Amino acid sequence: MTEPSVVAVARDARHRFSKPVQHEITLVAGLGVEGDAHFGETVQHRYDKRRTPNAPNNKQVHLMHAELFDEVAADGFSVAPGDLGENVTTAGVDLLHLPLRTRLHLGETAVIELTGLRSPCTKIDALGAGLMKRLIRRHDDGSVERLAGIMAVIVTGGRVAPGDDIRIELPAEPHEPLEPV
């Protein structure tokens, strides 16, 4: 198994779906990724901002597991870091199955706390027809598994760069599963 680490970081000052990869990003406690369109105390995602403009920003940073790129490549999709709008691409971390309020220590000082699953949106199909459907698994028991990454808030700021280690700090039990945010 790969040691938990940061594969890539990305940000974009404009509200575009994909984010350009950077050499490093700066996380700011309570606000988000410095220089990113989703930076702020209140919700910055356009859909959510229209519905509840003063809601707290519980989507300050978006994380995606790089292992997903290999999975979808087997189905003919070409996806690279930043393409799905994530700020941090990870390896060696089972992001989707971590419990709510798990803290991830990124690099030397940054700490983020998981708030939920990202729900895939139709813009994903701009990367390839059918990709959005591929990022939603429907199981025989009727449950739905979302594969489009997770969202978090920043507890302690710091710089994050490719190659940084990730340390996982689980919350106290009982653990709650991540739900869509």
N, C-alpha and C positions, 0 to 999 in steps of 0.2 A: 504494500500500500504506500502511496505517495505521502510524504510528510505534509501536513497542512501548510499551505503557502499561498501568497498572492501571485497570480500569473500575470495580470495586467490591471491597469487603472485607467479610467476614462472620465471625461467631463465635457459638458457643452454649455455655453452661456445661453444658447437659444433652445427653444422647445422643439427639438427635432427628435425623431425616434432613435436613431443610432447616435452614439457618442464617440468622438475621436479619442483614440488611445493617447495617453500622456506618459511622460517619464516618471511623474509623481503627482499626487493630489494632496491637498490639505483638507483634513476633516476639522470642522469647527463645532464644538460642543453645543447642542441644542439647536443648531441651524442647518448643518449639512455640509456638502462639498463646496468649498470656496470656488467661486467662478462658475458654478453649475446653475442651470435654470431652475432647479428644484430647491435652491438654497433659501431658507427663511424659517421663521418661527411658526408661521401658519402654512397650511397646505398649499403647495405650488403646482401640483398636477392639475392640468387644465380642467379635466372633467370634474374632479373633486372640488376645485375652487369655484366652479359655477354653482355647484349644489350647496356647499357649506364653506364659504370664503374665509371664515374666521376659525375653522377647525385647526387644532394643533397639527403640526407637520410630523406625522408618524411614518413618513416615507422619505426621510432625509438622505438615505443611501440605499442603493439597489445592488444586491450581490447575485452573481450567477456562477454556477459550478462549470468549470471548463469541460468536465467529463460529458456534459450534455452535448457539446459540439461534436464529439466523436459519435455519440448515439444518433444524432440527426444526420450526420454525414453518411451513415450506413443506409439511410433512406434517400440519399441524393441531395441533401441540403448542405450548403456551404455557409457556415456561421463562424465568425471570429469574435474575439473580445471586443466589446463595445457595440457590436451590431444589434444586440437586443436591448440596448439602452442602459446596460448596467454600468455602475461606477467602479465596482471591484469584481474581477474575475478570480475565482479561487480554484485550487486543486487540493485533493485529499481531504475534503470536508463534505460530509453528507448534509448539505445545507437544508434540504427540504424536510429532513426528518429530525432536525434539532427542535427542542421545545421552545415555546414562547418565553421571552425574557432571557434566553441564553445570551451571554456576553462573549463577543469575539474580540480578542486582543490582537490588533493588526500592527506589526512592526514594533517599534520601541515604546510608543506611548498611546497610540489611538485605541479607544475601546468603544465598541458599538453594542447596542442591545436590540435583539430581534423583535420586530413588532408583528410580522405576518408574512403570508405568501403574496407574491405579485400575481394578479390575474392577467392572463394573456389578453391582448387586445388585437383587433383586426389589422392594425398596422403591421403586425408581425408578418403577414402574408406578402408584404412588399419585398421581403427577403426571399420569398419562394412560395408559390401557390401551395396551400395545404400545410404550411409550417405551423400556423396557429393551432390547427387541429392536432398536429403531432405533439404539441406541447400541453395537451389536455388528454389524460388517460381516463377512460370510463371503465370501471371494474364491474364484474358480474354482479356484485352485491349492490350496485347502484351508486357507489361512492365515486367521487371525481378526484383525480390527482392532478394538481397544477404543477408544471415543470418549469415555469418562466422565472424562477428565482425567488429571492426573499427580500423583504424590506427591513430597515433598521433605523434607529435614531442614534445619534452620536452622544455618548456619555462623556468621553474625554477626547479632546482633539489631538491632532498630530499629523505628521506626514506619512503617507503610505505609498509604497513603490513596489514594482514587480520584484519578486525574490524575498519579500518580507515574510517572516514566519507568522503563523496564525496560531493562537492558543485559545482553546475553547473552555469557557467557564459556565457550567450548567447551573440553572437556578435551583433553589430549594425544591424538594418534592412536596406535593405531587406535581409532576410535569404536565403542562397543558400543550396540546398540539398547536402548531401554527395554523391559523385560519386566514382566508383572503382578507387583505386590507385595501 
